[in-house]
Each structure stands twice: as structure tokens, then as C-alpha cells.
Amino acid sequence: MNTASPPRAWHILTGEYPPQSGGVADYTRLLALALVRAGDRVHLWIPPASEPPTRTEGATVHVLPDHFGWKSLPGLSRRLRRADPDATLLVQYVPHMYGMRAMNLPLAVWLCRFAPRPRWVMFHEVAFPMDAGRPWKHRLLGIVQHLMAGLVVRGADRSTIAIPRWQAVLRRCAPGCARSTVVPIPSTVALSADADAVVRVRQSLGCGPDSRVIGHFGTWGAAITASLEPVVVEVLGAMPAVSMLAVGRDSDVWYAGFVARYPDLAARIHATGNVSPERVGEYLRACDLLVQPYPDGVSCRRSSAMAGIALGRPVVTDSGPATEPVWRDERLVVAIDRNRESDTRAMVSAVVALLADPLERERLGERAERGYRDLFSIERTLEILRGPFPTSEPR
């Protein structure tokens, strides 16, 4: 971790924070803890929630009176300066996190015109698409969110993006805006797992010496499970010694539906339900490989894929429009081009081949873990945020 840079101070604004579930919530806490460990002062500014915020050692958490609305914004600049006048404002930007039905224009205006400087923004997402064929409510949402993103990026002293694809979207929102720097989303789960705990997980699955386990980690949305489910069915049908472990929030909901549709496979399917980031590693390390399909392809913003490669798990996934060249160049995963009729068959073939080849699984896992450490880790994030700001976009 970069400790050579002098200590800094940060005001981090986010629309979600643990114990609220969500990738940005987990990412923000991970980042806050890493900055504190690096010697920085950290203030977190979050909206109210039904539960108190998770304790973040060394950081000060400020709960606002509302969801970045009229009770919060008028005095927010004054509160920030009073808490730490030398701090850099760092906004975790996802438009739907900030209330007002994902159209919080007052917040965007405040970030553009009135927020204390220096202002930095991290675009996890930019704006809802404005496709002509969508319902008028969706088009209105897209128009407002493009306007919001344009205001935010114009008012920012520095902007960062989770994937290179967002640069083109920002250029549409704010023509002529400065180039943003890519800051990949690191794994938000614990990167160590007790070996005995991993053994216990495999035993609980009924795994014998010749058994294999495929896994999937995520939030189990329909867009992903639609691609995942046929792969699971075909792999389990082709390999009787293989079982499936579903990991993450709502995995139990998916499990219930899956076993209702395929009752003959019920004994070979297992689900964790919601599991803490500290324990996810135990379940992922218990898997021989992970199957991680994404509608737009694997990318630097997919923290579920990052968790797999950070833990040295072989990952079979998709290549799509959001996929950066680094995934293929560094051979970090097996990425299937799913823009073909035979996409499911190709993914099944890749999974079956890897399950039958322990040496190749080991090589892939080692490359993945090494690539994660060099390119995507939280240490890499701190090098970018705490070091000299790059003048050109990294690969």
C-alpha cells in the first residue's frame, strides 16, 4: 500500500453504506478503511437508513437529515468545511442512489456550483440510456440523468470512471469534458479464508474426493440468472459428480425457484443466502471454478468477478461490449463471446473442460490472482487517488 504520500483528508459522499446492501456500499467502506490505514482523515456523509451505519474504525460517519434533499443540501457545504476545511470532496456517483426517484437535479447543481473544492467524482454508473424505443418515463429518466451527469462532470476538478466505456457516455453528457481516469472496482470481500472453514463448506455440500463444485457469486438478478441457469442445468446433466453452490444475497430465492423447476437436481444445488463479506471467501474457495455471466460482458466494475479472481478462482464468464482488452490480454478468465446462437454450448464446453483439467484450473487461478493484485486491488486504487493524478488514461 502506498504510504509514501503525505496524509490527506477526504469527505466521501455516498447514497448507500453498510449495513445497507449494495456494491457501492461495500466499496465505499473498503475505500474508507484503506484510506484510514494509509494515514488519511476520512469523513463519510450518508443518508439516513433504518439501521445505524456500520462502524468504520478511524473514519467519522455523518448521517444527513434526509436523502440529499432539501433538508441536507442548503447547509451541506458549511457542514463539510466545519468538519474538515482541508478535505477533498470525493463523490461516489450512481444516479439512482441519491433519491428523488433517481432524478436529484438539486444535488447535481450543488456539485457543479456550490460544493467545496477540490471536487472529485467517481462514476460507478453515469446515466440511464435514452433509447428512442423505450417508454416515455424511461426516456425522461435518461434525459434528466444525462443532464445531471453533465453538471457533475463539468463541476468536478477530477473525475474517475469504473470502466473505459463510461468515457464516451460522459462525452455525450458534457462535450469537451476532460478525460477521466479508469479506477477499477476492487473485490469488496475478504481475501483470506480459513482452510478449515473451506473444508467444512465442502463437507456440508457432501463433496467426496472426486466431487467438483461450480459456483456463482452475485445478487441473482434476472438478467444474469437467465444466462446462468441453462449452463448449470447442462453441466450438472453432463457431469454427475458436480454440484452447484449459489453464493450471495437472494441466492436462496433463486435456489427455491430452480429446484421447483428442476426437482431432480435439488440434491446437487446449494445456496448460502445473504452472507457477510468476511465469510464470502470461504464459500468461493470451496468452489473448483466460478461461472459468472454478465449481459454486457465481464468488466472492471463487476465486483463479483473481482472477488473470484482476487481469491485465485478460475472464472468462466462472458466477453461483451463492456469488456476491456486486459481480460483477454492477460488471460485472467475464460471469456466466451455470447453474441452467438451457440453461446450457452460454448460456456458449457469451457466449464466441462476446466473441471476435467485440474492443472489448467490451477494455472488460470494463479494468473487471475496475480493479475488482480497488479491491476485491480485496493492498493492500486490508493496509488491513483493518493498519488500524482495521471494525465493519460491507463489501459
Backbone hydrogen bonds, N-H to C=O, Kabsch-Sander energy under -0.5 kcal/mol:
donor,donor_aa,acceptor,acceptor_aa,energy
3,T,1,M,-0.8
10,W,41,R,-2.2
11,H,88,T,-3.0
12,I,10,W,-0.6
12,I,43,H,-3.3
13,L,11,H,-0.6
13,L,90,L,-1.9
14,T,45,W,-2.0
20,Q,17,Y,-2.0
26,D,22,G,-2.2
27,Y,23,G,-2.5
28,T,24,V,-2.7
29,R,25,A,-1.9
30,L,26,D,-2.3
31,L,27,Y,-2.8
32,A,28,T,-2.6
33,L,29,R,-2.5
34,A,30,L,-2.1
35,L,31,L,-2.5
36,V,32,A,-2.3
37,R,33,L,-2.4
38,A,34,A,-1.5
39,G,36,V,-1.8
40,D,35,L,-2.5
41,R,8,R,-2.7
43,H,10,W,-2.5
44,L,60,T,-3.2
45,W,12,I,-2.9
46,I,44,L,-0.6
46,I,62,H,-2.5
54,T,18,P,-2.7
57,E,55,R,-0.5
59,A,56,T,-2.2
60,T,42,V,-2.5
61,V,59,A,-0.6
62,H,44,L,-3.8
62,H,60,T,-0.5
63,V,61,V,-0.5
64,L,46,I,-3.0
64,L,62,H,-0.6
68,F,66,D,-2.0
72,S,69,G,-0.9
73,L,69,G,-2.8
76,L,72,S,-0.5
76,L,73,L,-1.3
77,S,73,L,-0.6
79,R,75,G,-2.1
80,L,76,L,-2.6
81,R,77,S,-2.3
82,R,78,R,-2.3
83,A,79,R,-2.2
84,D,80,L,-2.3
87,A,84,D,-1.5
88,T,9,A,-2.7
89,L,118,P,-2.6
90,L,11,H,-3.4
90,L,88,T,-0.5
91,V,89,L,-0.5
91,V,120,W,-2.3
92,Q,13,L,-2.8
93,Y,91,V,-0.9
93,Y,122,M,-3.1
94,V,92,Q,-0.7
97,M,94,V,-2.2
98,Y,95,P,-1.1
99,G,96,H,-0.5
102,A,99,G,-0.7
103,M,99,G,-0.6
103,M,100,M,-1.4
105,L,103,M,-2.0
108,A,104,N,-1.6
109,V,105,L,-2.6
110,W,106,P,-2.4
111,L,107,L,-2.7
112,C,108,A,-1.8
113,R,109,V,-2.7
114,F,109,V,-0.5
114,F,110,W,-1.7
115,A,110,W,-2.5
120,W,89,L,-3.3
120,W,118,P,-0.5
121,V,158,R,-1.6
122,M,91,V,-3.3
123,F,121,V,-0.6
123,F,160,T,-3.0
124,H,93,Y,-1.8
124,H,122,M,-1.1
125,E,93,Y,-1.6
134,R,131,D,-1.4
138,H,135,P,-0.5
139,R,135,P,-2.2
140,L,136,W,-2.7
141,L,137,K,-2.2
142,G,138,H,-2.5
143,I,139,R,-2.5
144,V,140,L,-2.6
145,Q,141,L,-2.5
146,H,142,G,-2.2
147,L,143,I,-2.0
148,M,144,V,-2.6
149,A,145,Q,-2.6
150,G,146,H,-2.2
151,L,147,L,-2.1
152,V,148,M,-2.6
153,V,149,A,-2.7
154,R,150,G,-1.9
155,G,151,L,-1.9
156,A,152,V,-0.8
157,D,119,R,-2.6
158,R,119,R,-1.5
160,T,121,V,-2.7
161,I,181,T,-2.4
162,A,123,F,-2.0
166,W,163,I,-1.6
167,Q,164,P,-1.9
168,A,164,P,-0.5
168,A,165,R,-0.6
169,V,165,R,-1.0
170,L,166,W,-2.7
171,R,167,Q,-2.1
172,R,168,A,-1.4
173,C,169,V,-1.9
174,A,170,L,-2.9
177,C,174,A,-2.0
181,T,159,S,-1.8
183,V,161,I,-2.8
185,I,300,C,-2.0
190,A,277,P,-2.3
198,V,194,D,-2.0
199,V,195,A,-2.2
200,R,196,D,-2.2
201,V,197,A,-2.1
202,R,198,V,-2.2
203,Q,199,V,-2.4
204,S,200,R,-2.3
205,L,201,V,-1.1
206,G,203,Q,-1.5
207,C,202,R,-2.2
211,S,208,G,-1.4
212,R,241,A,-2.0
214,I,243,S,-2.6
215,G,289,L,-2.0
216,H,245,L,-1.7
218,G,247,V,-1.7
224,I,221,G,-0.8
225,T,221,G,-2.5
226,A,222,A,-2.0
227,S,224,I,-1.0
228,L,224,I,-2.2
229,E,225,T,-2.7
231,V,227,S,-0.7
232,V,228,L,-2.2
233,V,229,E,-2.5
234,E,230,P,-2.1
235,V,231,V,-2.6
236,L,232,V,-2.6
237,G,233,V,-1.8
238,A,234,E,-1.9
239,M,235,V,-2.0
242,V,239,M,-1.8
243,S,212,R,-2.3
244,M,268,R,-3.0
245,L,214,I,-2.5
246,A,244,M,-0.5
246,A,270,H,-3.2
247,V,216,H,-2.8
247,V,245,L,-0.5
248,G,273,G,-1.0
251,S,248,G,-2.2
254,W,250,D,-2.1
255,Y,251,S,-2.5
256,A,252,D,-2.1
257,G,253,V,-1.7
258,F,254,W,-2.8
259,V,255,Y,-2.7
260,A,256,A,-1.2
261,R,257,G,-1.6
262,Y,258,F,-2.7
265,L,262,Y,-2.0
266,A,263,P,-1.3
268,R,265,L,-1.8
269,I,266,A,-1.2
270,H,244,M,-2.0
272,T,246,A,-2.3
279,R,276,S,-1.6
280,V,276,S,-1.2
281,G,277,P,-0.5
282,E,279,R,-0.9
283,Y,279,R,-1.0
283,Y,280,V,-0.6
284,L,280,V,-2.4
285,R,281,G,-2.6
286,A,282,E,-0.8
287,C,284,L,-1.4
288,D,213,V,-2.6
289,L,213,V,-1.2
290,L,314,P,-2.7
291,V,215,G,-3.0
292,Q,290,L,-0.6
292,Q,316,V,-2.8
297,G,294,Y,-1.2
298,V,318,D,-2.3
302,R,299,S,-1.7
303,S,301,R,-1.3
305,A,302,R,-0.5
306,M,302,R,-2.0
307,A,303,S,-2.1
308,G,304,S,-1.3
309,I,305,A,-2.3
310,A,306,M,-2.6
311,L,307,A,-1.4
312,G,309,I,-1.5
313,R,308,G,-2.7
316,V,290,L,-2.8
317,T,315,V,-0.5
317,T,334,V,-3.0
318,D,292,Q,-0.6
319,S,336,I,-2.7
322,A,296,D,-2.5
323,T,320,G,-1.6
327,W,324,E,-1.4
328,R,325,P,-0.9
329,D,325,P,-3.0
330,E,326,V,-2.3
331,R,328,R,-0.6
332,L,327,W,-1.6
333,V,327,W,-0.8
334,V,315,V,-2.6
335,A,333,V,-0.8
336,I,317,T,-2.7
336,I,334,V,-0.6
338,R,319,S,-0.9
338,R,336,I,-0.9
343,D,340,R,-1.4
346,A,342,S,-2.5
347,M,343,D,-2.1
348,V,344,T,-2.6
349,S,345,R,-2.5
350,A,346,A,-2.0
351,V,347,M,-2.4
352,V,348,V,-2.8
353,A,349,S,-2.4
354,L,350,A,-2.1
355,L,351,V,-2.5
356,A,352,V,-1.4
357,D,354,L,-1.4
361,R,357,D,-2.0
362,E,358,P,-2.1
363,R,359,L,-2.3
364,L,360,E,-2.6
365,G,361,R,-2.5
366,E,362,E,-2.3
367,R,363,R,-2.4
368,A,364,L,-2.5
369,E,365,G,-2.4
370,R,366,E,-2.2
371,G,367,R,-2.8
372,Y,368,A,-2.6
373,R,369,E,-2.0
374,D,370,R,-2.0
375,L,371,G,-2.4
376,F,372,Y,-2.1
377,S,372,Y,-1.4
381,T,377,S,-1.6
382,L,378,I,-2.2
383,E,379,E,-1.9
384,I,380,R,-1.6
385,L,381,T,-2.6
386,R,382,L,-3.0
387,G,383,E,-1.0
